[in-house]
Amino acid sequence: MYITTEKGKYTNQSIKVKLTRKPMKIAKEIKIGLFAVVMIGALVWGLNFLKGRQLFQSARVYYGVYQRIDGLQETAPVFLNGYRVGTVEKISLRDQQPTSLLVQFSLDKEVNLPVETIAQIYSSDLMGSKAIRLVPSLLPNILHPGDTLITSIEGDLKEQVSLQVLPLKKKAEDLMADMQEAIEMIKLIFNEKSRKNLEMSISNIKLTMDNLESATGTIDTILRNQQGKVERIIINAESISSNLKNKNAQLSNIINNFSAISDTLAKTSFSSTITETNNALRSFNGVISKISNGEGSLGLLIKNDSLYNNLDSAAKHLDLLLKDINKNPKRYVNFSVFGKKDSK
């Protein structure tokens, strides 16, 4: 049998007929819808991934109440010992206290926080990005999901610098005040009169230094001129020290003798000598008292003017007599070799 086609005739043996099912066609709208769903899911997953949320992993939710959050944003990281363990989920105002903020953050399921753990807001980088740092306590009890943590806020860089600079600023202000007082005191001290006195003092100091320089020059000249004498003095001093060294034994004996004498004197009783001395002083005091009272010749001489006048008059007459005898010795002494007396 022949089969006639446009291309020619073929036998039935040369044609193999293969029977297959016709595939079902999918509408174009369904493909677009499936693609849109997949893309939306990928977009949601990507956004959550960028926010740090894990859709297919369970997490534990905790809360913290803050008076201020200093720019903390949702999706901010939560760190424990420097390792990221969670994400800030939601920030809202509290209904009961509008002035405070409620921060909700989720942590990984394997993270267990002890009681009194502190959720601290801090700056995570130099740009001031805020994050939460968990500071665990040492208590054995564990917080449950949904509990509210103790909160705190670490000062930002500006506050920390201010805290560090504030004492320095106060010290600088005190220093400036002290310097101002010192300047005022200097102005008060170094007035025109004080400056003149200071100039005079400096001139006197310069004159003193010149005198010292002149004196040192003079001393140096004297020492040069008397160098031989100085050398002899040094030699004599050395000789004396050598003699003292050689006479060390004798000096020791002398010192021992003085020590023995002092011991003997220490052992000797001075009570009788002191008593006799006291008696003599009493007698002398008695004589002095009698003289002061005008008793005796010496007392009369001191106290009575008449005795003094008589003695003075007698001394004067005696002096006149001696002078007259010296001038006219023949008037008082008259003798001859032959035993005859001259007639006057």
Rosetta blueprint (number, residue, H / E / L):
1 M L
2 Y E
3 I E
4 T E
5 T L
6 E L
7 K L
8 G L
9 K E
10 Y E
11 T E
12 N H
13 Q H
14 S H
15 I L
16 K L
17 V L
18 K L
19 L L
20 T L
21 R L
22 K L
23 P L
24 M L
25 K L
26 I L
27 A L
28 K H
29 E H
30 I H
31 K H
32 I H
33 G H
34 L H
35 F H
36 A H
37 V H
38 V H
39 M H
40 I H
41 G H
42 A H
43 L H
44 V H
45 W H
46 G H
47 L H
48 N H
49 F H
50 L H
51 K L
52 G L
53 R L
54 Q L
55 L L
56 F L
57 Q L
58 S L
59 A E
60 R E
61 V E
62 Y E
63 Y E
64 G E
65 V E
66 Y E
67 Q L
68 R L
69 I L
70 D L
71 G L
72 L L
73 Q L
74 E L
75 T L
76 A L
77 P E
78 V E
79 F E
80 L E
81 N L
82 G L
83 Y E
84 R E
85 V E
86 G E
87 T E
88 V E
89 E E
90 K E
91 I E
92 S E
93 L E
94 R L
95 D L
96 Q L
97 Q L
98 P L
99 T L
100 S L
101 L E
102 L E
103 V E
104 Q E
105 F E
106 S E
107 L E
108 D E
109 K L
110 E L
111 V L
112 N L
113 L L
114 P E
115 V L
116 E L
117 T L
118 I E
119 A E
120 Q E
121 I E
122 Y E
123 S E
124 S L
125 D L
126 L L
127 M L
128 G L
129 S L
130 K E
131 A E
132 I E
133 R E
134 L E
135 V E
136 P L
137 S L
138 L L
139 L L
140 P L
141 N L
142 I E
143 L L
144 H L
145 P L
146 G L
147 D L
148 T E
149 L E
150 I E
151 T E
152 S E
153 I E
154 E L
155 G L
156 D L
157 L H
158 K H
159 E H
160 Q H
161 V H
162 S H
163 L H
164 Q H
165 V H
166 L H
167 P H
168 L H
169 K H
170 K H
171 K H
172 A H
173 E H
174 D H
175 L H
176 M H
177 A H
178 D H
179 M H
180 Q H
181 E H
182 A H
183 I H
184 E H
185 M H
186 I H
187 K H
188 L H
189 I H
190 F L
191 N L
192 E H
193 K H
194 S H
195 R H
196 K H
197 N H
198 L H
199 E H
200 M H
201 S H
202 I H
203 S H
204 N H
205 I H
206 K H
207 L H
208 T H
209 M H
210 D H
211 N H
212 L H
213 E H
214 S H
215 A H
216 T H
217 G H
218 T H
219 I H
220 D H
221 T H
222 I H
223 L H
224 R H
225 N H
226 Q L
227 Q H
228 G H
229 K H
230 V H
231 E H
232 R H
233 I H
234 I H
235 I H
236 N H
237 A H
238 E H
239 S H
240 I H
241 S H
242 S H
243 N H
244 L H
245 K H
246 N H
247 K L
248 N H
249 A H
250 Q H
251 L H
252 S H
253 N H
254 I H
255 I H
256 N H
257 N H
258 F H
259 S H
260 A H
261 I H
262 S H
263 D H
264 T H
265 L H
266 A H
267 K H
268 T L
269 S L
270 F L
271 S H
272 S H
273 T H
274 I H
275 T H
276 E H
277 T H
278 N H
279 N H
280 A H
281 L H
282 R H
283 S H
284 F H
285 N H
286 G H
287 V H
288 I H
289 S H
290 K H
291 I H
292 S H
293 N H
294 G L
295 E L
296 G H
297 S H
298 L H
299 G H
300 L H
301 L H
302 I H
303 K H
304 N L
305 D H
306 S H
307 L H
308 Y H
309 N H
310 N H
311 L H
312 D H
313 S H
314 A H
315 A H
316 K H
317 H H
318 L H
319 D H
320 L H
321 L H
322 L H
323 K H
324 D H
325 I H
326 N H
327 K H
328 N L
329 P H
330 K H
331 R H
332 Y H
333 V L
334 N L
335 F L
336 S L
337 V L
338 F L
339 G L
340 K L
341 K L
342 D L
343 S L
344 K L
